[in-house]
């Protein structure tokens, strides 16, 4: 009997409003994140800033993108990115110190893998924001072009 009641509850109430319920959950998560960020101390915010500094280097982003596909050693990363050995090693050290990648010794080689896959969620959010901003700028440019065209009267 309880299972039937739950099924009716789901079909009549929850499913028709699932989009609204999802939006409420997303809005609540956003509010919690914003509230949490506003409550961080200066030293905690400095750690957040340091984390973003690690991601602010193009070569480190290239290394992370290569490791997204799976575990690789320095030579494989060099081949895929075109970066030199010293450069790749330096960036892997910084990424490891930040906790973004981890080292796995295997025989005479060391392999690297992503330690924190949420990095890619963060990158995806940034890419979505950039895409939205570029689309908005493109639309504004199109509107300007329309305004610059001489009228056909």
Residue, then its C-alpha position, 0 to 999 in steps of 0.5 A: x500500500x505504501x509503495x502505491x501511495x508513493x507512486x501516486x505522490x511521485x506521478x501527481x505531485x513530484x514529476x510535474x514540478x520536478x523542474x521547479x524542485x530542481x531549480x529550488x535545489x540549484x538556487x539553494x546550493x548557489x545561495x549556500x556557496x555565496x554565503x559560505x564564500x562571504x564568511x571566509x577569513x582573509x587567510x582562507x580567501x588567500x588559499x582560494x586565490x593561490x588555487x586559482x593562481x595555479x590554474x592561471x598558467x596556460x601550460x598547466x592547463x595544457x598538462x591538466x587537459x592531457x591528464x584528463x584522458x588518463x595517467x601519463x608520464x612526463x614524456x607522454x605529456x611532452x609529446x602531447x603538449x609540445x612543452x619541454x621536459x623541464x617545463x612539464x616537470x616544473x608544472x607537474x610539481x606545482x600541480x602536485x603541490x596544489x593537490x590537483x595531480x598525484x604522482x605514481x611511481x611505476x618502475x623507473x618512471x613516474x606517472x601522473x594522474x588527476x587527483x581532484x577531478x572537480x577541477x574540470x567542473x570548475x573549468x567547465x563553469x568558466x568556459x560556459x561563462x566565457x561562451x555566454x559573454x562572447x555570445x553577448x558581445x557578438x550580438x552587440x556587435x551585430x546590432x552595431x553593424x545594423x545601426x551603421x548600415x545606411x537606411x534604404x529610404 
